[in-house]
Amino acid sequence: MIEVACIARHGMESPYFVDVLKRIVADQTLIASVTSEVGTSGDTRSSICAVQRDGDRFTLEKAATTVSYGQHADALLVTARRAPDAAASDQVLVYLEKGDYTLTPTSAWDTLGMRGTCSPGGQLTAQGPIERIVPGSFADSSAQTMVPYSHILWSALWWGIAADAVSRAAAFIRAAARRNPGVTPPAAGTLALATAELQAMHHHWLQSAAAFDAIADDRDALMAMGWALKMNNQKIQASEAAPRIVHQALQVIGVMGYKNDSPFSVGRHYRDSLSAALMISNERLAEKSASMLLVLKDA
């Protein structure tokens, strides 16, 4: 969804990408994102690799730290420096179709959680016609589309994980109440607190989604520092709230939530939600927010 949005919102001045979008819809193309790179410490707004142009064609090599479902994808959307002499932040997006590239795994994906994404690192080697390069800069695509789509979409996902954990905790409390009619189970108060925090988390990402819808066509507003700060806050809030709420659900359920073979298990919820703060490091986002707050008034 995020990759398709980047193409739909930034590639439509190119006849090639108009056709690509039609094929994506018709074929339900699975596009993997290749934004991480060895040596950039997780900073997606910085690239080491560069597009090497030769007439109407290009070559590209990139050592990616993670490529989610890359081995199963129909196409890739890759960040790279615009040219070998470009600054690290002067980036473009490159759309690669099968036949344009080889992606050789360089690591395994044996993780605490998020195992289903299958995101090992890979060595990418690609070549193709320059029409595969998305018009404009990645700076614009990132601020206007990739960041808001990813942070809001991820927040909704993390809320869903937390909501399911709370649902299991509520089912556990109801079962306990049925066993002792007229007696409120001891952990019911903790469930109430978790429900309140879950509701706040829900309202937060819904409000961010509504705010994005309201200014989605205002590219200047999306490039504003205040909007960037709002998106950073959205991601940080949701990624920290989700594991906290899951932990509350675990306290409600107790050992039955800890056991993997229990219908009340929240083990996977716990493992997956812990990755949220690491997917674009909260520490990195907080540092960027702190820099903006030094100059931004009425934040």
C-alpha positions in Angstrom: 0.0 0.0 0.0 2.7 2.5 0.9 4.7 1.7 -2.2 1.7 2.0 -4.4 0.8 5.3 -2.8 4.2 6.7 -3.6 3.8 5.7 -7.3 0.2 7.0 -7.5 1.0 10.3 -5.8 4.4 11.1 -7.4 4.7 9.1 -10.7 1.6 10.2 -12.6 3.5 12.7 -14.8 5.2 9.8 -16.4 3.3 7.7 -19.0 5.4 4.7 -17.8 4.1 4.9 -14.2 0.5 5.5 -15.4 0.8 2.1 -17.1 2.6 0.6 -14.0 -0.3 1.7 -11.8 -2.8 0.1 -14.1 -0.9 -3.2 -14.1 -0.5 -3.0 -10.3 -4.3 -2.8 -10.0 -5.0 -5.5 -12.6 -2.3 -8.0 -11.4 -2.3 -7.1 -7.7 1.4 -6.6 -7.8 3.3 -7.2 -4.6 6.0 -4.5 -4.2 8.7 -4.8 -1.6 10.4 -1.7 -0.2 14.2 -1.5 -0.2 14.9 1.7 1.9 17.4 0.4 4.5 21.1 0.1 3.7 24.2 -1.2 5.3 26.2 1.8 6.7 23.3 4.3 7.1 22.4 3.2 10.7 18.7 2.9 9.7 18.3 6.4 8.3 16.0 6.0 5.3 16.7 9.6 4.3 20.3 8.8 3.6 21.8 6.5 0.9 25.2 5.2 0.1 24.3 3.5 -3.2 23.8 5.6 -6.3 22.1 5.4 -9.6 24.7 5.1 -12.4 23.2 6.5 -15.6 24.5 5.5 -19.0 22.4 7.1 -21.8 18.8 6.0 -21.4 19.7 3.2 -19.0 21.0 2.9 -15.4 22.7 0.4 -13.1 22.3 0.2 -9.3 23.8 -1.9 -6.5 22.6 -1.8 -3.0 23.4 -3.7 0.2 20.1 -3.7 2.0 19.8 -4.6 5.7 16.2 -5.8 5.4 13.9 -6.5 2.5 10.4 -7.5 3.7 9.0 -10.4 1.7 11.6 -9.5 -1.0 12.0 -13.1 -2.2 8.2 -13.3 -2.9 7.7 -9.8 -4.4 6.8 -9.0 -8.0 8.7 -5.7 -7.9 10.9 -3.5 -5.7 10.8 0.2 -4.9 14.4 1.2 -4.0 16.0 4.4 -2.6 19.3 5.5 -3.9 21.3 8.7 -4.4 20.4 10.5 -7.6 23.9 10.2 -9.0 27.4 9.1 -7.8 28.3 12.7 -7.0 25.0 13.5 -5.2 24.7 14.1 -1.5 23.6 11.3 0.7 20.2 12.9 1.2 19.7 13.7 -2.5 17.7 10.5 -3.3 15.3 9.1 -5.8 13.0 6.2 -5.9 13.6 3.5 -8.4 10.9 0.9 -9.5 12.3 -2.4 -10.4 10.4 -5.2 -12.2 11.2 -8.9 -12.3 14.0 -9.2 -14.9 15.6 -5.9 -13.9 17.3 -7.2 -10.8 18.8 -10.0 -8.7 18.4 -10.0 -5.0 20.7 -12.3 -3.1 20.0 -12.9 0.6 22.9 -11.9 2.8 21.3 -12.8 6.2 18.6 -14.9 7.8 15.3 -13.7 9.4 15.3 -15.4 12.8 13.7 -12.8 15.0 11.8 -12.4 18.3 8.7 -11.3 16.5 7.4 -10.1 13.0 8.6 -13.5 11.6 5.9 -13.5 9.0 7.4 -10.5 7.1 10.5 -12.6 6.2 12.8 -9.6 6.0 16.4 -10.8 5.6 19.1 -8.5 4.2 20.0 -8.8 0.6 22.5 -7.7 -2.1 20.7 -6.0 -4.9 22.1 -5.7 -8.4 19.8 -4.0 -10.9 19.8 -2.4 -14.4 17.0 -1.0 -16.5 15.7 2.0 -18.5 15.7 5.4 -16.8 11.9 5.5 -17.1 12.0 3.3 -14.0 13.1 6.2 -11.9 10.1 7.9 -10.1 9.9 11.6 -11.1 11.0 14.1 -8.4 12.9 13.6 -5.3 12.6 11.0 -2.5 12.6 13.9 0.0 9.2 14.9 -1.4 7.9 11.3 -1.7 9.0 10.6 1.9 7.5 13.7 3.5 4.3 13.9 1.5 3.5 10.2 1.2 5.7 7.5 2.6 6.0 8.9 6.2 2.3 9.7 6.8 1.1 6.5 5.1 3.6 4.3 7.0 3.2 6.0 10.4 -0.6 6.0 10.3 -0.9 2.6 8.8 1.6 1.1 11.2 -0.2 2.8 14.1 -3.5 1.2 13.0 -1.8 -2.2 12.8 -0.2 -1.9 16.3 -3.6 -0.8 17.7 -5.1 -3.9 16.1 -2.5 -6.1 17.9 -3.2 -4.4 21.2 -7.0 -4.6 20.6 -6.8 -8.3 20.1 -4.8 -8.8 23.3 -7.3 -6.7 25.2 -10.1 -8.8 23.7 -8.5 -11.9 25.0 -8.1 -10.4 28.4 -11.8 -9.4 28.4 -12.8 -12.9 27.4 -10.6 -14.2 30.3 -12.3 -11.9 32.8 -15.8 -12.8 31.6 -15.0 -16.5 32.0 -13.8 -15.8 35.5 -16.9 -13.8 36.3 -19.2 -16.6 35.1 -17.4 -19.0 37.5 -18.1 -16.6 40.5 -21.4 -14.8 39.8 -21.7 -11.5 41.6 -18.0 -11.2 42.2 -15.8 -8.8 40.2 -12.6 -10.6 39.3 -9.5 -9.0 40.9 -7.8 -8.1 37.5 -10.9 -6.3 36.1 -9.5 -3.0 37.2 -6.4 -3.5 35.1 -8.5 -4.5 32.2 -10.4 -1.2 32.5 -7.2 0.8 32.5 -6.0 -1.1 29.4 -9.3 -0.4 27.6 -9.0 3.3 28.3 -5.4 3.4 26.9 -6.5 1.4 23.9 -9.3 3.9 23.2 -6.9 6.8 23.4 -4.5 5.0 21.0 -7.4 4.4 18.6 -8.5 8.1 18.7 -4.9 9.3 18.2 -4.3 7.4 14.9 -7.9 8.1 13.6 -7.3 11.8 14.2 -4.0 11.6 12.4 -5.6 9.8 9.5 -8.4 12.5 9.3 -5.8 15.3 9.4 -3.8 13.7 6.6 -7.0 13.3 4.5 -7.7 17.0 5.0 -4.3 18.2 3.7 -3.3 15.3 1.4 -3.3 17.5 -1.7 -1.6 20.4 0.0 2.0 19.5 -0.7 3.3 22.6 1.1 1.5 21.7 4.3 2.9 18.2 4.1 6.4 19.6 3.9 5.9 21.8 7.0 7.9 21.2 10.1 4.8 21.1 12.2 3.4 18.2 10.2 6.6 16.3 10.4 6.6 16.7 14.2 3.0 15.4 14.3 3.9 12.3 12.3 6.9 11.6 14.5 4.7 11.9 17.6 2.1 9.6 16.1 4.6 6.9 15.5 6.3 7.2 18.8 3.0 7.3 20.7 1.5 4.2 19.0 4.7 2.2 19.1 5.1 2.7 22.8 1.5 2.3 23.7 1.0 -1.1 21.9 3.4 -3.2 23.9 2.4 -1.4 27.1 -1.3 -2.3 26.5 -0.3 -5.9 25.6 1.6 -6.1 28.8 -1.5 -4.9 30.7 -3.5 -7.7 29.0 -0.9 -10.2 30.1 -1.2 -9.0 33.7 -5.0 -9.5 33.5 -4.7 -13.0 32.0 -1.7 -14.2 34.0 0.0 -17.5 33.2 -2.7 -18.5 30.7 -1.6 -15.5 28.6 2.0 -16.5 28.9 1.5 -20.1 27.7 1.7 -20.5 23.9 -0.8 -23.3 23.8 -3.5 -21.3 25.6 -6.5 -19.8 23.9 -5.7 -16.7 25.9 -2.1 -16.5 24.8 -0.7 -13.1 24.0 2.8 -14.3 23.3 2.8 -13.4 19.6 1.2 -10.0 20.4 4.0 -9.3 22.8 6.8 -10.3 20.5 5.4 -8.5 17.4 4.5 -5.2 19.3 8.0 -5.0 20.7 9.3 -4.4 17.2 7.2 -1.2 16.8 9.7 1.1 18.5 12.5 -0.3 16.3 10.9 0.1 12.9 12.5 3.5 12.3 14.0 3.9 15.8 12.0 6.0 18.3 15.3 7.3 19.6 16.1 8.7 16.1 12.7 10.2 15.7 12.9 11.8 19.1 16.2 13.4 18.2 14.7 14.8 15.0 11.7 16.1 16.9 14.0 17.7 19.5 15.8 19.6 16.7 12.5 20.8 15.3 11.2 22.0 18.6 14.2 24.3 19.0 13.0 26.4 16.2 9.3 25.6 15.8 6.8 27.9 17.6 3.4 26.8 18.9 4.2 23.1 18.4 
